Amino acid sequence: MNLLRHAEQAWINLGAARVRSFLALLGILVGTAAVVALISCGQLATEKALEQFKALGTNLLSVSAFGRSEESRHSSIPLSAWRKIPARIPYVLEVAPFASTYQAMSFRGRALTGSVVGADESLAHIIHLQLARGHFVSFVDSFEHFCVIGDRIAGQMRQESQDDPIGKQLRIGRTLYTIIGVLKPWGENGFFNEDINQSVIVPVAGMALVTKDSQTNSAVMLLKPDAPIDQVINEVKQVVNQSAPKLTVYVRSAKQIIASMESQGRIFTLLLAVIGGISLLVGGIGIMNVMLVSVSERKKEIGIRKAVGASNHDIHALFLVESVLLSLVGGLLGVLLGLMFTWGVAWFNQWTFHVYWVPPLAGFVVSVITGIFFGYYPAKRAARLEPIVSLRSA
């Protein structure tokens, strides 16, 4: 009951100094909103960055081999060596060797902008390429002049002709290729560096027809879910080095990339939380300032309360409740404002908006703790005032 009575009296006292109370509340509100918004936006940004990697799955390896010397730069890993890897490394389910190059391309005399990727159906399966119509190039096509076009390549062709591109021919370099498939839009992925939407895919075994410098020194591998990543990476390097000892092998694991990005995301979010916490600290100082001014102006009230029997504990509780009420109201409004700001950022950047419970809860709890911490000293100072001295100085 005493607490309820103190709360009622605190509302009355805060209402008597509306402008001052509002400014103190505004400091807590902005600080809490900053904490909630910054932490939430940090988590949304991290989730968005990880989304493209998680879409393909975590059991993937990307392998690339490069030559550092002039002699080794022309070394190439045979397709047969790539395709023997699943038999030699049990944890590897499927391998998709590929090559890429840039060549002049045209359709009915209109130049097309894009790259040429040599691949087969294994790549389509591993990185989830889906056909809008037609079928994908197969490793059995080998030196056939067939190709599959990406969504944006198809868009460029539609500017020249609205006909179905299936069965039509486009020129790559000096060679005509028949289009046998059109891909659906593919979400660009940092794990696979080529932009499939802006690519023409030809049989990987026939890349020599496109360019004499074609090298199949890259591959994407699908692993078993329980594969020991470090062990597989070492075994892959050994196998590749046996086929091309002059090349330096680089291996990237989707699982390792995701773990690294999550770790960096947590550090980034913590940094944003510290920045938001500074705003909350400033708000807490505002509450202390308001409460100290309130103690100075209400010395007569304090003296009268003590003269009629109020204890130091009652006076301390009264002023502390006022501070906590300010932080409670400011914290609640700050949480709502922070969530609204986060939603606005997500909408503007076309992110999927999620309400993470930790940022609002953390922001609200910290705002209340701030109110108690910065309200304690003014309340203690009010409780220590002597009744007679208070009445004389009023």
N, C-alpha and C positions, 0 to 999 in steps of 0.2 A: 504493500500500500504506500509506504514512504517513497518508493521509486516512482510509482504512478503519480503521486502528488508532486514530486520533484519535476517529472516530465511535463505536467500541466503548467506548473509555474515557469518552467524553462520556455515553453511556447509563448507564454505571455511576455516574458522578458525579451525574448528574441523579436517578437512582434513589435515591441516598443522601440526597438532600434532597427527598423526594417532595412534601411539602406546599408548600414554597417553589416548586418547579418547576411544580406544578399551578396555583398561583395566577398565575404568570407566563404559563403556557400559556393559562390562562383569559382573560387580558387580550387576547392575540392572537386567540384563538378568537372572542370577542365582537366585537372590532374588525373582523375579517375577515367575520364573519357580517353585521355591520351594513352594511359596504360592499356585499357581494353582494346582500343583501336589499333595501336601499334603491335601488340602481341597477336591479335586476331589476324591482322593483315600479313604479319610475318608468317603465320602458320598457313594462311591461304596461299601466299606466294610460294612457299616451300612445297605445298601439296600440288600446286599447279606445275611446278618445275619437275616434280617426280611423276606426274600423271603420265607423261609420254613414255617414260621408262617402264612404269608398271604395266602400261597397256600391252607391251610386248611380252611381259613376263620377266622373272628374275633369273631364270635358268638359261641365260644366253651368254655366249662368248663372241667377241669380235676380234679377229686375228688379222694383223697386217704385217707384211714383211717389206723392208726397205733396204736398198743398197747404199752404203755410204761412199764407197770408192767408185771411180768411173767405170771400172770393170764389172763390179757387182750390180750396178744399176740396171744392167740389161739381163740380169738373171731372173728366171721365172719359175714358179713352182708348178709342176705338171698337174693337170686336173686329176690324173690317176692317183697322185700322191694325196691330194685332198680327200678323194673318195674312199681311200683305204683307212682313213683315221677312225671311223666308227668301229671297224674290225679290230684295230690295234688298241683303242682306248674305250673300254666298255661303258664308261660314263657318258660318252658322246652318242646321242641318238641319231643325229642327222647333221650333215655338213652342206653348206651352200656356198661354194666358191663363186666369186664374181669379179668382174673387171669393169672399169669405166673409162670413158674417154670423151672428148669433145670433138665433134665432127660437124662439118656443114651439112645441114638437113633442109630439105624443101619438100613442099607438097603442091603439085600443079604450078610450079614456078615461084611459089611463095615461100620465102625463107622461114624456117622454124627455129625457135630458140630453145635449146635444151641439151641434155647430155645423152650419151649412148651407154647403156649398161648391159654387160653380158652376164646372163644368169640362166637358171632353169627353174623348174617347179619347186625345188627345195627352198629357194629363196622366198618364193610366194608363200609357202607354208610356214616358214620360220618367222618372217616379219609381217605376216597376216595381210598379204595383198589379196584383194577381192576383185573379181571381174564383174564389170557391168554387163558385158556380153562377150561372146567368143570364148576362146580357150587360151591357156598360157603356153609359152614356148617350152619344149621339153628337151631333156638332154639327148634324146634320140634324134631330134631335128638336126643337130650338129651343124653342118655347113649349109643347111637350107636357108633361103632368104626370107625368113618369117620374122615378124616382130609384134610386140605388144606395146601399146602407147599409153602413157599416163593421162590423167584427167585434164591437165592444163595443155598438154600437147593436142589432145582432142579438141579443146576449146580453140586453139589457134587454127586448127584445120577447119572448124566450123565457120570461121570468118571467110574462108574461101569457098566452102561448099557445105550445104546442110544435109547432104547425103550421109547414109550410114558409112562410117569409115571402114567397117569390116570388108575385106576383099579389095580395098583400094591400095594403091602403092605410094610409098614415099621414098624419096631419094636420100640415102646416107652416103656422103662422099660421092663416089661414081656409081654406086650400086643401088638398084631398086629393091625395096623390101615390101613384101605383102603383109598387110595388117591382118592379124588373125585374132586379136583381142583388144578390148578397151578396159582399162582399170577404173574402179570406183575411186573417188577422192581418198587419198591416204594421209593420215595424220603424220606430219613430219616428226621425226624422232632423232634425238641427239645421239642415240646409240648407233644408228645407221646413217652415215653422213650424206648419202646421195638423196637428192630430192626426186622421189619416184614419180610424183605428179608431173614433173618437168622433164621426164626421161622417156626414151624409147628403148625397150628391152629386146635384145636379140639373143639367140642361143650362145651360151658362153663359149662353147667349143668353136664357134664360127667368128669369134672376135677378130681373128687374124684377117678376115675379109674386110673388116672395117678399118683396121690400122695394123701396120706391120709391127708396131711397138707395143702391141697388146700384151699385158702381163696379168695373169691371174694370181696375184700375190695377196689377195684379201679373201676372207671368208667369214661367214657367220655360222655359229654352231649352236645346236639345241642340245642341252644337257639333261640328264636325269635330275629330278627334283632334289634328290639327296646327294648330289655329286659334291665331293670335296673340291672346292674351287681352286685352292692353291696347288693341290696335287695335279688336277687336270691341266692347269696352266703350264706347269713344268713339263708334263708329258707331251702336250701340244708343241711346246717349243723344241723339245728333243726330236719329235717326228719331223717338224718342218725343217729344222737345221740339218737333218740327215739328207733331205731332198735338195736343199739350197743352203749349203754351209756358209756362203758368202753374204747372206742376207741377215739383217738384224730383225728379230721378231718382236712385235708389240702386241700384247693381249689385254683386252679390256673385258671386265666382267660386269654384267648388268647389276648383279647383286652387290658387288663392291662399290659400284658407282652410286647406287641408291643409298647404301649405308653411309658413304662419304657425304652425300648431299643432305641426308637426314641429320648427320652430325653438324654440318655447316649451318643447316637451318636452325638447329637448336641454339647454336652460338649466336646467330643473327637475331633470333627471337629474344634471347637473353639481353642482347645489346639494346634492342628496341624497348624492352621492359625497363632497363636502367634509365634510358632517356625519358620514358613516360614517368618513371618514379621521381625524377628530378622535378617535373611539373607538380606531382603530388606533394613533394616536399615543400615547394613554394606555397601551395595551398594550405599546408599544415602551419607554416609560419604565419600566414594570414589569419588563421583561426586563433593562434596564440596572441597575435597583436590585438584582435578584436576582443578577446577575453580579458587581456590585461587592461585595455581601455575600459571595459565594462566593470572590472573590479574597482578601478579608480573612481568611476562615476557613481558607483553604488555603495560607497563606504558607509553612508548614513543608513542605508537599508540593512547592511551587514551588522552595523552596531545595534540597530533596533531588534533584529532577529536574535542576536546573542543576548540582548538585555531581557528579552521575554522568554529565554530558555533554550534557544537553538544551540546545539553543540557544534564543535569544530567539524565533526563528521558530517552533520547536516549541511553546513555551508559548503564544505568540500564537494559533497555529492551534488548539490544544486548547480554549482558552476560546471562541474564535470559533465553532468547530464546535458547542459546546454551545448557544450563542445561536441559531445557524441551525437546529439540530434543534428547539429549542423553537418557533421561528417556523414551521418546516415542518409539524410536527404540528398546531400551533394553526391554521395556515392551511388545511390539509386538512379538519380538523374544522369550521372556520368556514365553508368553502365548502359543505359538506354541510348544516350548520345553516341557512345563509342560503337555500339552495335549498328546504329543507323549509319554512322560514318563508314564502318567496315562494309556494310551492304552497298553503299554508294561506290566505294572503291571497286568492289567485286563486279558490280553492274557495269561500271565504266570500262573495266579491263576484260569484261566477258569471262569472268571466273565463276565457277560454281560456288555459290554462297553456302557456307555451313556455319552453324552456331557452335563454337567450341566452348564448353562449359568452364574450362580452367581460366581463361582471361577474364570473363565477367565476375566469376567467384573470387579470383585473386584480386582484381581491382576493387571490388566492394570490401573485402576483408581488410585489405591494406588501407583503404580510406577510413574505415572505422578505427583501425589501430592508430592511424595518423591523428584522428580526432582525440583519442584517449591520450596519446603521447604528448601532443602539443597543448592539450587542455589541462593536463595534470598540474603543471607548474602554476598557471593562473589560479586554478581551484585551490591549490595548496596555499598560495599567497593570500587568498581571500580568507581561508579558514584560520590563518595565523593572526589576523588582525584583532587587536584588542578592542572590546566594545567601547570603552570610554574614549580611546584615541580616535576610533572611527567616527563617533558622534561629534567630537570636537573639530575634526578636520572636514566635516561635511559642510 
